[in-house]
Amino acid sequence: MIKLTVSYPSGEGTIFDHDYYAGSHVPLCNETFAPVKTEIEKGVDGPNVAAVTFYFESMDAMQGAFGNPKMGDVMADVANYTNIAPVMQVSEIVG
């Protein structure tokens, strides 16, 4: 199982629309990526204002998701909810 986490670090002058993110952007990602499971986080305490985790059966499945023609729509939509540059972490679930 492969886990892709996209986090949004908090900082001075940053904006983030949680409602748009959960109601529009993440559903667009799910439609584009077809992950096995998705988790949305709203930061309460810590370095990130928000994060999302997508789970994929394999690295090939994740890479295939990134090759979807709608990926450009996903990337263009980021400006609709934040001015934060997202940080991505790809991990293999081992336990």
C-alpha positions in Angstrom: 0.0 0.0 0.0 1.3 3.5 -1.0 0.3 6.6 1.0 0.5 10.0 -0.5 0.3 12.9 2.0 -0.1 16.4 0.7 0.3 19.0 3.6 0.0 22.7 3.7 2.4 24.4 6.1 1.0 27.3 8.2 2.8 30.6 8.1 2.4 34.3 8.1 0.2 35.6 5.4 -1.1 32.2 4.4 -4.8 31.6 3.5 -6.7 28.3 3.3 -10.4 27.8 2.6 -11.2 24.5 4.3 -14.8 24.4 3.1 -13.7 24.7 -0.6 -10.9 22.2 0.0 -13.1 19.5 1.5 -16.2 20.2 -0.7 -14.6 20.8 -4.1 -10.9 20.2 -4.4 -10.5 16.8 -2.7 -13.6 15.4 -4.5 -11.9 16.5 -7.8 -8.7 14.7 -6.7 -10.7 11.6 -5.8 -12.4 11.6 -9.2 -9.0 12.1 -10.9 -6.9 9.7 -8.8 -9.4 7.0 -7.8 -7.6 6.2 -4.6 -8.5 3.3 -2.3 -9.1 5.6 0.6 -8.8 9.4 1.3 -8.4 11.2 4.7 -8.8 15.0 5.0 -7.2 16.7 8.0 -7.7 20.2 9.4 -4.7 21.3 11.5 -5.4 22.1 15.1 -1.9 22.3 16.6 1.3 21.7 14.7 3.1 22.9 11.6 0.3 22.3 9.0 -3.0 24.1 8.5 -4.3 21.1 6.5 -3.4 17.9 4.9 -4.9 15.1 2.8 -3.8 11.5 2.5 -4.6 9.3 -0.5 -4.0 5.6 -0.3 -3.1 3.5 -3.4 -2.8 -0.2 -3.9 0.7 0.2 -5.5 3.3 2.7 -6.7 2.1 1.9 -10.2 -1.5 2.9 -9.3 -0.3 6.2 -7.8 1.9 7.0 -10.8 -1.0 6.1 -13.1 -3.2 8.5 -11.2 -0.7 11.3 -11.8 -0.8 10.5 -15.5 -4.5 11.2 -15.7 -5.3 14.1 -18.2 -7.4 15.8 -15.4 -4.2 16.3 -13.4 -3.9 19.8 -14.9 -7.3 20.7 -13.6 -6.3 19.5 -10.1 -3.2 21.6 -10.1 -5.0 24.7 -11.5 -7.6 24.4 -8.8 -5.1 24.9 -5.9 -5.3 28.7 -6.4 -9.0 28.5 -5.5 -8.4 27.6 -1.9 -4.9 28.5 -0.8 -1.7 30.5 -1.5 0.4 27.8 0.3 2.8 25.7 -1.7 1.9 22.1 -0.9 4.4 19.6 0.5 4.2 16.0 -0.7 5.3 12.9 1.0 5.1 9.4 -0.6 5.4 6.5 1.8 5.0 2.7 1.7 2.8 1.3 4.4 4.9 -1.5 6.1 2.9 -2.3 9.2 
